Amino acid sequence: MRETLQGVLTAKGAPKRQYEYLILSVRSDEPAPLAYQRLREHAEYGKWELERSLLYIGGSRRFWLRRKVLRVERTLEIH
């Protein structure tokens, strides 16, 4: 199983992204219950939600998870 985290980098002047993405790739020889367990763990502990899943002809799977990007703004001024 391979995990890839897509960054939230934006170009100067571009609108800020609302979500960050995690892509889980599962080979065809790996058991499906193990993949579903990983998805549940990411959803429960990492606050990820399943956006899309894809089953390829050879039996491999790919899952796209997303979560909101929380932007923290400074509210206290330090002099």
C-alpha positions in Angstrom: 0.0 0.0 0.0 1.3 3.4 -0.9 0.2 6.8 0.5 0.8 10.1 -1.2 0.0 13.4 0.4 -0.8 16.3 -2.0 0.5 19.6 -0.7 -1.5 22.7 -0.4 0.9 25.0 -2.1 -0.6 27.8 -4.2 1.0 30.3 -6.5 1.1 34.0 -5.6 -2.3 35.6 -6.2 -4.0 32.2 -6.7 -7.1 31.4 -4.6 -6.3 29.3 -1.5 -7.2 25.7 -1.6 -10.1 24.5 0.6 -8.9 20.9 0.8 -5.8 18.8 1.0 -5.7 15.4 -0.5 -4.3 12.0 0.5 -4.1 9.3 -2.2 -4.0 5.6 -1.1 -2.9 3.1 -3.7 -3.6 -0.6 -3.0 -2.0 -3.4 -5.1 -4.2 -6.3 -6.3 -2.4 -8.9 -4.2 -3.1 -7.0 -0.9 -6.3 -8.0 1.0 -9.2 -5.6 0.7 -10.1 -5.7 4.5 -6.6 -4.3 5.2 -7.2 -1.4 2.9 -10.6 -0.7 4.4 -9.1 -0.7 7.8 -6.5 1.9 6.8 -9.3 4.0 5.3 -11.2 3.8 8.6 -8.2 4.8 10.6 -7.5 7.8 8.4 -11.1 8.9 8.6 -11.4 8.5 12.4 -8.0 9.8 13.5 -7.0 12.1 10.7 -10.4 13.6 9.9 -10.1 12.5 6.3 -13.2 11.8 4.2 -13.4 9.6 1.1 -13.9 11.7 -2.0 -13.3 9.1 -4.8 -12.4 5.4 -5.2 -11.3 3.6 -8.4 -11.0 -0.1 -9.1 -8.6 -0.9 -11.9 -8.9 -3.9 -14.3 -6.0 -5.8 -12.7 -7.6 -5.6 -9.3 -5.6 -2.7 -7.8 -7.5 0.1 -6.1 -6.9 3.8 -5.6 -8.7 6.0 -3.0 -8.7 9.8 -2.8 -9.2 11.2 0.7 -9.7 14.9 1.5 -9.9 17.1 4.5 -10.5 20.8 5.0 -7.4 23.0 5.3 -7.7 24.9 8.5 -6.1 28.3 8.2 -5.1 29.8 11.5 -4.9 33.6 11.7 -2.9 35.4 14.3 -5.2 37.3 16.7 -2.7 38.6 19.2 -0.2 41.3 18.4 3.2 41.1 20.1 5.2 44.3 20.3 
